[in-house]
Amino acid sequence: MTAGPKAVEESPMPLDSSAGSSAASALPSATLGGEQRRSLEQITLLLFITVPFLALLAAVPLAWGWGVSWLDLGLMTAMYFIGCHGITIGFHRYFTHGAFKAKRPLRIALAVMGSMAVEGPLVRWVADHRKHHKFSDADGDPHSPWRYGETVPALMKGLWWAHIGWMFDEEQTSQQKYAPDLVKDGAIRAISRQFVLWTVVSLLIPPLVGGLVTWSWQGALTAFFWGSLVRVALLHHVTWSINSICHAVGKRPFKSRDRSGNVWWLAVLSCGESWHNLHHADPTCARHGVMKGQLDSSARLIRWFELAGWAHDVRWPTAARIDARRKDGSRGEEKAPLGA
């Protein structure tokens, strides 16, 4: 990488700071694969990217020609936001950054919900993201769009790498180094290793519900198309856009030593993750959209979890915390309520 800023943000501390890599290395792996991605894994990954994407491409003409039922649309929407919040609240803000503490049932539920997004095993996802923060947009970042330089051709190549290409890299992030706390947790390690099971469950729920409600194979088939394939493809590309688009464009009102930006038009579909500049300026903050009008459904749900007593020690933004991270001259802008 030639043009990225120097990395200054340290990788977030594991949730259990006493968990050392030496202890974690003595435990079974939290994924079924090794530290090098095998050919079978490469092929499987390619299928899980291309098949839903082809369904996403077919969705527009199918919806235009034959329409989509309210049942299929409801299943697609429900499954999308279950998986999306499992990633944003669970995999990202909780497991990766420790933005709040959760009681055991919520911890397990978030692990399962995130796994149903079909974005890879939990521990692998967290390890990759912690490494990303340690080297954000600099050498060592797994998926920076600035990997090849700043010219237009280099950026186009970098955007492709940040969006999809990096996932086919044979060398994988060490889970013992970047996520020893999760490797040490038996229940979380088991859920991470059961990624294939949760993928199957995620893909089968829509056709099962669709078939039972309509009592027909056609109902099951259309529910599988919209609620499984199209939903997975849409969620994949929205999530990957945080890696690519949100590190290439967007407003940057806060100080961060990388190129993370706020991209407003991704906010609803990304459940608040596209307010990415504040996140890189303050990675452990439970709320990313801190300005007036910045919708952040993930923060809202965390607030509800807190009110229900399921989450505690939530790292909400404060005025002082936000102002300390603003760029010069940006103080005094209108802010959203600091508590979600």
Buried (B, 14 or more C-beta within 10 A) or exposed (E): BEBBEEBEBEBBEBBEEEBBBEEBBEBEBBBEBEEEBEEEBBEBBEEBBEEBBEBBEEBEEBBEEEEBBEBBBBBBEBBBBBBBBBBBBBBBBBBBBBBBBBBEEBBBBBBBBBBBBBBBBBBBBBBBBBBBBBBBBBEEBBBBBBBBBEEEEBBEBBBBBBBBBBBEBEEBBBBBBBBBBBBBBEEBBEBBBBBEEBBEBBBEBBBBBBBEBBEEEEBBEBBBBBBBBBBBBBBBBBBBBBBBBBBBBBEBBBBBBBBBBBBBEBBBBBBBBBBBBBBBBBBBBBBBBBBEEBBBBBBBBBBEBBEEEBBEEBBBBEEEBBEEBBEEEEEEEEBBEEEB
